[in-house]
Amino acid sequence: MGNLVIHPELITPARGAALVKLCPFNAISYGGGKLEISSACKMCKMCVRKGEGAVTFEEETVAAVDKSLWRGVCVYADCAKGKLHRVTLELCGKAKELAAVTGHPVYAIIIGNGVRNAAKELLRYGVDKVFLYDDPAFADFRIEPYAAAFCDFIEKEKPSSVLVGATNLGRQLAPRVAARCRTGLTADCTVLEMKENTDLVQIRPAFGGNIMAQIITPNTRPQFCTARYKVFTEPAPTDLPSGTVVEMAVTDEMKRSAIEILSSVAKPKDVDIAEADVIVAVGRGAATDALRQGAAELAALLGGVVACTRPMVESNIFDAKRQIGLSGRTVKPKLIICLGISGAVQFAAGMKSSDCIVAVNTDKNAPIFDIAHYCVVGDVNEILPRLIQKVKEARHV
């Protein structure tokens, strides 16, 4: 990174006016003999190249971190009411893959009250050490105590990388802890790779899914990232775990909080498309009432749920909880049937890891066919009723 530096002694009225016209983003202003660059600057450096020295770019000097002092790939264990969120188990499997590149151990940190059994459960998923912060102060999630415990672990154990599930809790906790540690955080990663020098390559869609950005934080530790549920594969548990649970001291300073929990109410369970084994997804090409009813019938026959693309949510046809994609949910069902969906990259990023993808579309060149296992070119109005009939016949065999 670097900064643009203005040299006032070289700014004349003529040169100031020329620089204002030169900026393609209208980020430069000149008045009263003073040149200013606003936050609209995109760092294209046009003013540097054609400003005749009036504006220069200076690289920021960053002190190199001693990477040898930071060791281990750590997973934050998201645990509610003593039950681990399954994204934690997925991240344990991924952490083991990453740690194998550098020969580092796999850690997990779990914060809560009465979560010792959950800590032992993590050992079955390849974790070498589970660091346990167990105290009544952690019975309910409050950001200050949880962040304090997390930072205590990082200060004492110095993990090189930290993986956090992109749950409601994880999305709150990870940024706060990363900020306290003065390090970077990459959200909603879809691919994670480890370099031999312990730099974590964090890959995620950017610019609406049009590119895949590769992000590294080579000058700071630890390296923080979050990943959605169903992005990685959950490993099979072992019956002979070899790791250990390390009980960490909980101080009065950690327990301090300006938040008081007056009461908590269990939220009624809603449809979670991320948990479904079978999904019938509808897009703009299946927007009629008849087709939506047909999709619901097919989903019921297969024991699945109905999901949709973003345009269906924006048209107020479906609830946002049923949306698949970058701005919706990531799913990994055993079977997904895509009806009238073209397969934009934003949608594909949220379901391309499904075990079996069946796509129906009139356009034989639709992008969805590039990732589908079974491609049906035709009118969904004709194909859906026949598909329903075939399923009914098969169920009566």
Beta strands, then each sheet from edge to edge (+ up, - down):
strand 1: 2-6
strand 2: 28-31
strand 3: 34-37
strand 4: 55-59
strand 5: 73-77
strand 6: 79-80
strand 7: 83-84
strand 8: 106-112
strand 9: 129-134
strand 10: 161-165
strand 11: 185-189
strand 12: 191-194
strand 13: 200-206
strand 14: 211-215
strand 15: 223-227
strand 16: 244-247
strand 17: 278-282
strand 18: 305-308
strand 19: 335-339
strand 20: 357-361
strand 21: 374-377
sheet 1: 1+ 4-
sheet 2: 2+ 3-
sheet 3: 11+ 15+ 10+ 5+ 8+ 9+ 16+
sheet 4: 6+ 7-
sheet 5: 12+ 13- 14+
sheet 6: 18+ 17+ 19+ 20+ 21+
end
